[in-house]
Amino acid sequence: MEGLYQKYVDIRKRITDLDNILAVLGWDQEVEMPIDGAGFRAQQIATLSGMQHDISTSQEYIDIVEKLTSDESLDFKQRKNIEESWRVVSKTRKLSRDFMERESRTGSEAYQSWIKARQENSFAVFAPKLKEVVDLQREKADLIGYKVSPYDTLLDDYEPGLTTDTIEQIFIDVKQGLTEFFAKIKGKPDPDHSFFDNHFDKAKQLELCRELVTDMGYDWKAGRLDLSEHPFTTSFSMQDVRITTRISETDLRESIWGSIHEAGHALYEQGLPVSEYGLPSGSAVSLGMHESQSRFWENNVGKSHTYIKTYLSLFQKHFPDAFGNVSDMQFFRGLNTVKPDLIRINSDEVTYHFHILLRYEIEKSLIEGKTEVKDLEEIWNGKIKEYLGLDVPSPKMGVLQDIHWSHGSFGYFPTYSLGSFYAAQFYHFAEQAIPELQSEFESKNFRHVLEIFWWVV
């Protein structure tokens, strides 16, 4: 069966080539594309998505993968590649080319609608296209099938094997534990964080972001940093992994820790084996695992006292007026203030999971048909008030803040919490495996922790 496995590898590479070409078009759509290009770009993405779907669900490919599932001569890695490919093709073969083209085209159109809605600060602008996206995701779940909830089918796309029953139990525990913990913190006085209330030059922020992600080990020969409406990481191969950030001249934290977060994603992708391009063994295990890397760097490393003590002089160099008289402990405490924020990506580690919880509850209810898109803004605002005690002043600060639903990424949000929980365990493991971890961080040496992750993840 050696020749058959090689045929499988060749087809997998063709499928991945088309995936990555689509990713290039998606990156350009969010970073460089002129607004008038949106219509034809949606058509181009839909066409390529249809071509990719034809190959990945062709009878030739299905027959090859099915035959290889019973091949006992395959080694461990080959068997795992075939098992994962069969799991995926068993789902995608139930979706027609017409569906894939409709899903891709609608996603591109919905993204442009989301951008316009944010510009006009009006959920009504986005709602009609979002309804189309939700209807397509419901249709997708019905076509693939499910045992308990249609949301299970969508969860499985991001965290294989994860079910609503499991995530419900996790969030029950999280909600109870964090509610009690947050109640204790709320009565305490806030640390001083007034030094963050300054003007931070955009060009200097971008320069600082580049310095920080360089030290993390980000390979600039295999990547770049740009600006986008919502920060993201995209990979066209292990040797071309790009990140974006968003800059606010009144809040330095958004760009810096957003860049660190995205660089965590990128380091995972740049660390994948080039020899495994196109195969499951050359891909991320899951989105939860992917988020474990971004959350590890953003929170466990990037917001630690050791990291702040190490990099405070760099912050002071770029922004002496804001941080010139701030000590490392003041900066650390101010950065880690536990205080509800309307914006998910700006939230502290405690209240962050309430953001994920409310998104999970909303999108599960949408997919199960218990909630309609027209009621979404009111429901969102009510849950923010319930969980965080905040009033939402505008759609841009509320239901329009995330890009995910415009892409049709329903089932993605729970992986942020899962990734945070994985990250805490990885950090504990790193401390045990590298006794000199903190001293290495103080000397800006992150090589050993990267080596551990490339082995574990």
C-alpha positions as CSV (number, residue, x, y, z in Angstrom):
1,M,0.0,0.0,0.0
2,E,3.1,2.3,0.0
3,G,2.1,3.7,-3.4
4,L,-1.5,4.3,-2.2
5,Y,-0.3,6.3,0.8
6,Q,1.9,8.5,-1.5
7,K,-1.2,9.1,-3.7
8,Y,-3.0,10.2,-0.5
9,V,-0.1,12.6,0.4
10,D,-0.1,14.1,-3.1
11,I,-3.9,14.8,-3.0
12,R,-3.6,16.2,0.5
13,K,-1.0,18.7,-0.7
14,R,-3.2,19.8,-3.5
15,I,-6.1,20.3,-1.1
16,T,-3.8,22.3,1.2
17,D,-2.5,24.4,-1.6
18,L,-6.0,25.5,-2.4
19,D,-6.7,26.1,1.3
20,N,-3.7,28.4,1.5
21,I,-4.5,30.2,-1.7
22,L,-7.9,30.9,-0.2
23,A,-6.1,32.1,3.0
24,V,-4.1,34.6,0.9
25,L,-7.3,36.0,-0.6
26,G,-8.7,36.2,2.9
27,W,-5.7,38.0,4.3
28,D,-5.7,40.5,1.4
29,Q,-9.5,41.0,2.0
30,E,-8.9,42.1,5.6
31,V,-5.6,44.0,5.1
32,E,-5.1,45.4,1.7
33,M,-8.1,45.0,-0.6
34,P,-9.9,48.2,-1.8
35,I,-13.5,48.3,-0.8
36,D,-14.8,48.1,-4.4
37,G,-13.1,44.7,-4.8
38,A,-15.4,43.0,-2.3
39,G,-18.0,41.8,-4.8
40,F,-15.6,39.9,-7.1
41,R,-13.5,38.8,-4.2
42,A,-16.5,37.0,-2.7
43,Q,-17.0,35.3,-6.1
44,Q,-13.3,34.3,-6.4
45,I,-13.3,32.8,-2.9
46,A,-16.5,30.9,-3.6
47,T,-15.1,29.5,-6.9
48,L,-11.9,28.3,-5.3
49,S,-13.8,26.9,-2.3
50,G,-15.9,24.8,-4.7
51,M,-12.7,23.5,-6.5
52,Q,-11.1,22.6,-3.2
53,H,-14.3,20.9,-2.1
54,D,-14.4,18.9,-5.3
55,I,-10.9,17.5,-4.7
56,S,-11.4,16.8,-1.0
57,T,-14.7,14.9,-1.5
58,S,-13.7,13.2,-4.8
59,Q,-14.5,9.5,-5.0
60,E,-10.8,8.9,-5.7
61,Y,-9.7,10.5,-2.5
62,I,-12.5,8.9,-0.4
63,D,-11.6,5.5,-1.8
64,I,-7.9,5.9,-1.1
65,V,-8.5,7.1,2.5
66,E,-11.0,4.4,3.2
67,K,-8.7,1.6,1.9
68,L,-5.8,3.0,4.0
69,T,-7.9,2.9,7.2
70,S,-7.4,-0.9,7.2
71,D,-3.7,-0.9,6.2
72,E,-1.8,-2.4,9.1
73,S,1.6,-1.7,7.5
74,L,1.3,2.1,8.2
75,D,3.5,3.5,11.0
76,F,2.0,5.4,13.9
77,K,2.1,8.9,12.2
78,Q,0.7,7.6,9.0
79,R,-2.2,5.9,10.8
80,K,-3.0,9.1,12.7
81,N,-3.0,11.1,9.4
82,I,-5.4,8.6,7.9
83,E,-7.7,8.5,10.9
84,E,-7.9,12.3,11.0
85,S,-8.4,12.6,7.3
86,W,-11.2,10.0,7.4
87,R,-12.9,11.9,10.3
88,V,-12.9,15.1,8.3
89,V,-13.9,13.6,4.9
90,S,-16.8,11.7,6.6
91,K,-18.2,15.1,7.4
92,T,-17.3,17.1,4.3
93,R,-18.6,14.5,1.9
94,K,-22.1,15.3,3.2
95,L,-21.8,18.9,2.0
96,S,-22.3,19.8,-1.7
97,R,-20.2,22.0,-3.8
98,D,-23.2,24.4,-4.0
99,F,-23.3,24.6,-0.2
100,M,-19.6,25.3,0.1
101,E,-19.8,28.1,-2.5
102,R,-22.8,29.6,-0.8
103,E,-21.0,29.5,2.5
104,S,-17.8,31.0,1.2
105,R,-19.6,33.8,-0.7
106,T,-21.9,34.7,2.2
107,G,-18.9,34.8,4.6
108,S,-17.1,37.3,2.3
109,E,-20.2,39.4,2.0
110,A,-20.9,39.2,5.7
111,Y,-17.4,40.4,6.5
112,Q,-17.9,43.6,4.4
113,S,-21.3,44.1,6.0
114,W,-19.7,43.8,9.4
115,I,-17.1,46.4,8.5
116,K,-19.7,48.8,7.3
117,A,-21.8,48.2,10.4
118,R,-18.9,49.0,12.7
119,Q,-18.2,52.2,10.7
120,E,-21.9,53.2,11.0
121,N,-22.1,51.8,14.6
122,S,-25.4,50.1,13.6
123,F,-26.2,46.4,14.2
124,A,-29.2,46.8,11.8
125,V,-26.7,47.1,9.0
126,F,-25.1,43.7,9.8
127,A,-28.2,41.8,10.9
128,P,-29.6,40.7,7.5
129,K,-26.3,39.2,6.4
130,L,-25.7,37.7,9.8
131,K,-29.1,35.9,9.5
132,E,-27.9,34.4,6.2
133,V,-24.7,33.2,8.0
134,V,-26.7,31.6,10.8
135,D,-29.1,29.9,8.5
136,L,-26.2,28.4,6.6
137,Q,-24.6,27.1,9.8
138,R,-27.9,25.5,10.8
139,E,-28.1,24.0,7.4
140,K,-24.6,22.7,7.7
141,A,-25.3,21.0,11.0
142,D,-28.4,19.4,9.6
143,L,-26.5,18.1,6.5
144,I,-23.7,16.6,8.6
145,G,-26.0,15.4,11.3
146,Y,-25.8,15.3,15.1
147,K,-27.0,13.3,18.0
148,V,-28.0,15.9,20.7
149,S,-27.5,19.5,19.5
150,P,-26.7,20.9,16.1
151,Y,-24.1,23.0,17.9
152,D,-22.1,19.8,18.6
153,T,-21.4,19.6,14.8
154,L,-19.9,23.1,14.8
155,L,-17.9,22.6,18.0
156,D,-16.3,19.5,16.4
157,D,-14.9,21.7,13.6
158,Y,-12.7,23.5,16.1
159,E,-12.2,21.1,18.9
160,P,-12.6,17.5,17.6
161,G,-14.8,15.4,19.9
162,L,-16.0,18.3,22.1
163,T,-19.7,18.2,22.8
164,T,-22.2,20.6,24.2
165,D,-22.6,18.4,27.3
166,T,-18.9,18.7,28.1
167,I,-18.6,22.4,27.5
168,E,-21.8,23.0,29.5
169,Q,-20.2,21.3,32.5
170,I,-17.0,23.2,32.1
171,F,-18.8,26.6,32.0
172,I,-21.0,25.6,35.0
173,D,-17.8,25.2,37.0
174,V,-16.2,28.3,35.6
175,K,-19.3,30.5,36.2
176,Q,-19.6,29.4,39.8
177,G,-15.9,29.6,40.6
178,L,-15.3,32.9,38.9
179,T,-18.5,34.5,40.2
180,E,-17.4,33.8,43.7
181,F,-13.8,34.9,43.1
182,F,-14.9,38.1,41.2
183,A,-17.2,39.0,44.1
184,K,-14.2,38.9,46.5
185,I,-12.1,41.1,44.2
186,K,-14.8,43.7,43.5
187,G,-14.6,44.9,47.1
188,K,-10.9,45.7,46.9
189,P,-9.5,49.0,45.7
190,D,-8.2,49.1,42.2
191,P,-4.5,49.4,41.6
192,D,-3.4,52.6,40.0
193,H,-3.4,52.3,36.2
194,S,-3.8,56.0,35.4
195,F,-0.4,55.9,33.5
196,F,-2.2,53.9,30.7
197,D,-4.5,56.9,30.2
198,N,-2.2,58.7,27.8
199,H,-1.6,59.3,24.1
200,F,0.5,56.6,22.5
201,D,1.9,57.4,19.1
202,K,0.8,54.8,16.5
203,A,4.2,54.5,14.8
204,K,6.0,54.0,18.1
205,Q,3.5,51.4,19.2
206,L,4.0,49.4,16.0
207,E,7.8,49.6,16.5
208,L,7.4,48.3,20.0
209,C,5.2,45.5,18.9
210,R,7.8,44.4,16.4
211,E,10.6,44.4,19.0
212,L,8.5,42.3,21.4
213,V,7.4,39.6,19.0
214,T,11.0,39.5,17.6
215,D,12.2,38.6,21.1
216,M,9.6,35.9,21.4
217,G,11.2,34.1,18.4
218,Y,8.9,35.2,15.6
219,D,10.7,34.6,12.3
220,W,10.4,37.7,10.1
221,K,11.8,35.8,7.1
222,A,8.6,33.7,7.4
223,G,6.1,36.4,8.4
224,R,5.0,40.0,8.6
225,L,3.0,42.3,10.8
226,D,0.1,44.5,9.5
227,L,-2.9,46.3,10.7
228,S,-6.5,45.1,10.4
229,E,-9.9,45.9,11.9
230,H,-9.7,42.8,14.1
231,P,-6.3,41.2,15.0
232,F,-5.7,37.8,13.5
233,T,-3.1,35.3,12.4
234,T,-3.1,33.4,9.1
235,S,-0.8,30.8,7.7
236,F,-0.1,30.0,4.1
237,S,2.6,27.5,5.0
238,M,5.1,27.1,7.9
239,Q,7.3,29.5,6.0
240,D,4.7,32.3,5.6
241,V,2.8,33.0,8.8
242,R,1.4,36.5,9.1
243,I,0.0,38.4,12.0
244,T,-2.0,41.6,12.3
245,T,-2.8,44.0,15.2
246,R,-5.1,46.9,15.9
247,I,-3.8,50.1,17.3
248,S,-5.6,52.6,19.6
249,E,-3.6,55.7,20.3
250,T,-5.5,56.0,23.7
251,D,-4.9,52.4,24.8
252,L,-1.5,50.9,24.4
253,R,-2.6,47.5,25.8
254,E,-4.7,46.7,22.8
255,S,-1.9,46.6,20.3
256,I,0.9,45.2,22.6
257,W,-0.8,42.3,24.2
258,G,-2.9,41.7,21.0
259,S,0.4,41.4,19.1
260,I,1.9,39.1,21.7
261,H,-1.3,37.0,21.5
262,E,-1.2,36.7,17.7
263,A,2.6,36.0,17.7
264,G,1.8,33.1,20.0
265,H,-0.4,31.7,17.3
266,A,2.2,32.3,14.7
267,L,5.0,30.6,16.7
268,Y,2.9,27.5,16.7
269,E,2.4,27.6,13.0
270,Q,6.1,28.4,12.3
271,G,7.1,25.5,14.5
272,L,5.2,22.9,12.5
273,P,7.4,20.5,10.5
274,V,7.9,21.6,6.9
275,S,8.2,17.9,5.9
276,E,4.6,17.4,6.9
277,Y,3.1,20.1,4.8
278,G,-0.5,19.2,3.7
279,L,-0.9,16.5,6.3
280,P,-2.7,16.5,9.6
281,S,0.7,15.9,11.2
282,G,1.7,19.2,9.8
283,S,-1.3,21.0,11.1
284,A,-2.6,22.3,14.5
285,V,-4.2,19.7,16.7
286,S,-7.2,21.9,17.5
287,L,-8.2,25.5,18.0
288,G,-8.2,25.0,21.7
289,M,-4.5,24.0,21.5
290,H,-3.9,26.9,19.2
291,E,-5.4,29.3,21.6
292,S,-3.3,27.7,24.4
293,Q,-0.3,29.1,22.7
294,S,-1.6,32.6,22.2
295,R,-3.1,32.8,25.7
296,F,0.2,31.4,27.2
297,W,2.3,34.2,25.7
298,E,-0.3,36.9,26.2
299,N,-1.1,36.2,29.8
300,N,1.2,33.6,31.5
301,V,4.3,35.2,30.0
302,G,3.4,38.7,28.7
303,K,1.5,39.9,31.8
304,S,3.8,38.3,34.4
305,H,5.9,40.3,36.8
306,T,9.1,38.9,35.4
307,Y,8.2,39.9,31.9
308,I,7.2,43.4,32.9
309,K,10.3,43.9,35.0
310,T,12.4,42.8,32.0
311,Y,10.7,45.0,29.4
312,L,9.8,48.1,31.5
313,S,12.8,50.0,30.3
314,L,11.7,49.3,26.7
315,F,8.3,50.7,27.4
316,Q,9.9,53.7,29.1
317,K,12.2,54.2,26.1
318,H,9.3,54.4,23.7
319,F,6.9,56.3,26.0
320,P,8.8,58.2,28.7
321,D,6.0,60.6,29.4
322,A,3.6,57.8,30.4
323,F,6.0,55.3,32.1
324,G,9.1,57.3,33.0
325,N,8.2,57.3,36.7
326,V,6.4,54.0,36.9
327,S,8.0,51.1,38.8
328,D,7.8,47.5,37.5
329,M,5.4,46.5,40.3
330,Q,3.1,49.5,39.6
331,F,3.1,48.6,35.9
332,F,2.4,44.9,36.7
333,R,-0.4,45.6,39.1
334,G,-1.9,48.3,36.8
335,L,-1.8,46.0,33.8
336,N,-3.4,43.1,35.7
337,T,-6.2,45.2,37.3
338,V,-9.4,43.0,37.6
339,K,-12.1,45.3,36.3
340,P,-14.9,44.5,33.8
341,D,-14.3,45.8,30.3
342,L,-16.8,45.9,27.5
343,I,-14.2,44.6,25.0
344,R,-13.3,41.0,25.2
345,I,-9.7,41.2,23.9
346,N,-9.0,44.0,26.5
347,S,-10.4,42.0,29.4
348,D,-8.5,40.7,32.4
349,E,-8.0,37.0,33.0
350,V,-10.9,36.7,35.5
351,T,-13.7,38.6,33.6
352,Y,-12.5,37.4,30.2
353,H,-14.3,34.0,30.6
354,F,-17.6,35.8,31.2
355,H,-17.2,37.2,27.7
356,I,-16.7,33.7,26.3
357,L,-19.6,32.3,28.3
358,L,-22.1,34.8,27.0
359,R,-20.9,34.3,23.4
360,Y,-21.2,30.6,23.8
361,E,-24.7,30.9,25.2
362,I,-25.8,33.2,22.5
363,E,-24.4,31.3,19.5
364,K,-25.6,27.9,20.8
365,S,-29.1,29.4,21.2
366,L,-28.9,30.8,17.7
367,I,-27.9,27.5,16.1
368,E,-30.5,25.6,18.0
369,G,-33.1,28.0,16.7
370,K,-34.1,29.3,20.2
371,T,-32.9,32.8,19.5
372,E,-33.3,34.9,16.3
373,V,-30.7,37.4,14.9
374,K,-33.1,40.3,15.2
375,D,-33.0,40.0,19.0
376,L,-29.3,39.6,19.3
377,E,-28.3,43.1,20.3
378,E,-30.9,43.2,23.2
379,I,-29.8,39.8,24.4
380,W,-26.1,40.7,24.2
381,N,-26.6,43.9,26.2
382,G,-28.7,42.0,28.8
383,K,-26.0,39.4,29.3
384,I,-23.2,42.0,29.6
385,K,-25.3,43.6,32.3
386,E,-25.9,40.3,34.1
387,Y,-22.3,39.0,34.0
388,L,-20.2,42.2,34.1
389,G,-22.6,44.8,35.5
390,L,-21.9,47.1,32.5
391,D,-24.2,49.1,30.2
392,V,-23.3,48.8,26.5
393,P,-23.2,52.3,25.0
394,S,-23.1,51.3,21.4
395,P,-23.1,48.2,19.1
396,K,-19.5,48.7,18.2
397,M,-18.7,48.3,21.9
398,G,-21.0,45.3,22.1
399,V,-22.4,42.9,19.6
400,L,-20.3,44.2,16.7
401,Q,-16.9,43.9,18.4
402,D,-15.9,40.4,17.2
403,I,-15.3,39.4,13.6
404,H,-16.0,35.6,14.2
405,W,-19.7,35.5,13.3
406,S,-19.2,37.3,10.1
407,H,-16.9,34.4,9.0
408,G,-19.4,31.8,10.2
409,S,-17.1,30.7,13.0
410,F,-19.8,29.4,15.3
411,G,-18.3,27.0,17.9
412,Y,-15.0,28.8,17.9
413,F,-15.4,31.0,21.1
414,P,-15.3,28.1,23.7
415,T,-11.8,27.3,22.5
416,Y,-10.6,30.6,24.0
417,S,-11.5,29.5,27.5
418,L,-10.2,26.0,26.8
419,G,-7.0,27.4,25.5
420,S,-6.6,29.5,28.7
421,F,-7.0,26.4,30.8
422,Y,-4.5,24.4,28.7
423,A,-2.1,27.4,28.9
424,A,-2.1,27.4,32.7
425,Q,-1.2,23.7,32.7
426,F,1.5,24.2,30.1
427,Y,3.0,27.0,32.1
428,H,3.1,24.8,35.2
429,F,4.8,22.1,33.2
430,A,7.3,24.6,31.8
431,E,8.2,25.7,35.3
432,Q,8.9,22.1,36.3
433,A,10.8,21.2,33.2
434,I,12.9,24.4,33.1
435,P,14.0,25.3,36.7
436,E,15.8,28.4,35.3
437,L,12.7,29.6,33.4
438,Q,12.3,33.0,35.2
439,S,16.0,33.8,34.9
440,E,15.8,32.9,31.2
441,F,12.8,35.3,30.7
442,E,14.8,38.0,32.5
443,S,17.5,37.7,29.8
444,K,14.9,37.6,27.1
445,N,15.6,34.0,26.3
446,F,12.5,32.1,25.2
447,R,14.2,29.3,23.3
448,H,13.7,26.5,25.8
449,V,10.1,27.2,26.3
450,L,9.6,27.2,22.5
451,E,11.4,23.9,22.2
452,I,9.1,22.3,24.8
453,F,6.0,23.5,23.0
454,W,7.2,22.3,19.6
455,W,7.6,18.9,21.3
456,V,4.3,18.9,23.3
457,V,1.9,20.7,21.1
